[in-house]
Amino acid sequence: MTTAKRAPYLQVFKTFLRNSLVREMTFRSNFVIQCISSLSWTVMNLGFYLLIFSHADQIGPDTGWGKYEFFVFLSTTMFINTFVQAFFMPNAQEFSELIRRGNLDFALLKPIDTQFLISLSKVEWSACANFMAAGVLFIFSVWQLMARPENPLSLSWFAIVLYLFYLACGVVILYSLMISLAATSIWLGRNQSLYNFWFYITNFARYPMEIYQQGWGLPLWFLFTFIVPVLVVVNVPARLMAQPVAETSPSTTFLAVFAVVATVGSFVASRWIFTRALLSYRSASS
Amino acid sequence: MRIMADSYARRSRSSDSYFRRNKDFQTSLNGAGLYQNPVISSNVVHVLVSLLGILSLCAGQLPTYNRLLMSLIEIKNLAKTYRVYQKKEGLGASLRGLFHREYREVQAVRGINLRVEQGEFVAFLGPNGAGKTTTLKLLSGVINPTEGSATVMGHIPWKRENPYRRRFALVMGQKNQLWWDLPAQESFRLHQQIYCVEPARFQRTLDELSELLDVGNLMKQPVRELSLGERMKMELIAALLHSPEVLFLDEPTIGLDVVAQHKIQQFLKFYQEKRKITILLTSHYMKDVAALCKRVVVINQGQIQYDGSLTGIVDQFSGHKIVTLQFGKDDSISGLERFGEVLEIQPPKAKIRIERTRVAKNLATILSDHSIEDVVVEDPPLEQVIAEVFAQVGGHEDQDNPDEHSRVMD
């Protein structure tokens, strides 16, 4: 009998990257405008936080989120967001259209994992601009933290590896959320709330979780940490990077372990939802 | 003795397709190329497979035997029902619909039985919404059936197993799968990777297909800049790059001009004859069907109403002949109503529709009463007969049992 052939996933992904780049280059002006508009949004955002830090030294007493710590946090948010926007956002957005018009048919015919195919086939290269901006902000802020006279930050290779690992975890959690939400459009027929939902979610995820840990913020904190674990996404890598003193504290360790559990859990759940949803696919008329 | 020979032939024919699953064998067949005569290789296969069949029979391997007897495509009582939200007119009703919804069951396919052998080119005919496309979608595993079973090359389509998905293709005239903003070439390369086609074989197949369809110079042009006909050709190439053994075509010539239609027909005919692949086609153009398919399956309201040859439709469903008479100069054209329905009178010619059984008797009477210079007796146009079949069946559809109408051709 035939030996099972596996589609070369990495090679296919490279072709996705290549084809998307070719496409973006075809519409040069669109590419440039997208880069500029997303960069200006980032700059405005940064300006806003600079203003806030001209009124206060840190976010809340004893949270450890001073100006540059917070900028590490902010660049972490940007890293994760641009990653998701580059790889998954255009596809999740298109998924809803594929279902409504019945073009998912073609994806289902291909001898390759359907979730892989629809999650990655388009890549938005213009997100690179923001990614580089985030890189500059990150390096500058970490350098500031390392150069400050009192309690300077010492950066180990282990910390960098850990940071990258949790960045990846964050991306997986957000991806899982996004694809689960997109998959619901199979049942709903149409789901246009994707962008809105994304905005709400990232709005909660882009602040240090200490903000929520008092008063009536606690239920929110609980909801967005343990039920829909978006608070973990940025908080864990950013805290490990910017506040290594707290690295050994039980709460940080607990969060770090929980982040791994949340990542695996979200991914498994999203896979389940996606597969279930595909069973209900009806395919629009020809 | 005759029965034995027949079953033997059938067994070896369908086991041919079973045997093709072997990877090495498949590669060598495809390696034989498009222009090489496949008869030689298929003869060798027949001998080999017959031997295998006999051996397995001797060994008492019943499952293998059953598999060898299977048709390439087997459909049993296949049914698909959709639940559709019944929207009512008006704002008030729409608001009520938010809380209380009424649903209607739409039976797109109701109990279809069909067997297709390897190498057949079968057309599905039927009006819009008859269930043709739904059947093709079920067979490609895009949607799940409500009831019934189907196997294609031994696979259950809706399990969506990769070994199955590598062996068939679906082309839809109204949908496109190529990247809109990129040259078709880029989409082809992606297909090569997804279907694991070796680079050398990919290039060979691509060259052959683009030469046959005459699109070699369009490969580098973005798909959005191609005409509808050119795009359809590209879609066909994309679907055939992995050399599928079964091809489902859903209205591949829809919206195309006569030249493009003809070109695609020619291509399909040539390709099917060379490669001996199995094709199921749906089309509204009778010319497609007449040019390509020996076997026609008429589907209406989700059921098979007819299964046989195209000309057989006229024999089975039309009880009339069209008789054209040319009268002599002095003859008066009158009193024709008693022979049949008068379709048109343009002196000196008249056209009458006469019941098939009465053609000879009526003609004799007419010939003796009038001075006739010329007579033409012909079948009514095929498209008209088919239109009548659709309309006729639609009328008393509900009391019908699908099995009464389907005539499975063996």
Interface residues (C-beta under 8 A of the other chain):
Chain A: M1 T2 T3 A4 K5 R6 A7 P8 Q11 V12 T15 F16 R18 N19 V22 R23 T26 F27 R101 G102 N103 L104 D105 F106 L108 L109 K110 P111 I112 T114 L117 L279 Y281 R282 S283 S285 S286
Chain B: R21 N22 K23 Q26 Y82 T133 K137 S140 G141 V142 I143 N144 R160 N162 P163 R165 R166 A169 L170 M172 G173 Q174 K175 Q177 W179 D181 L182 E186 R189 L190 Q193 I194 Y195 C196 P222 D250 E251
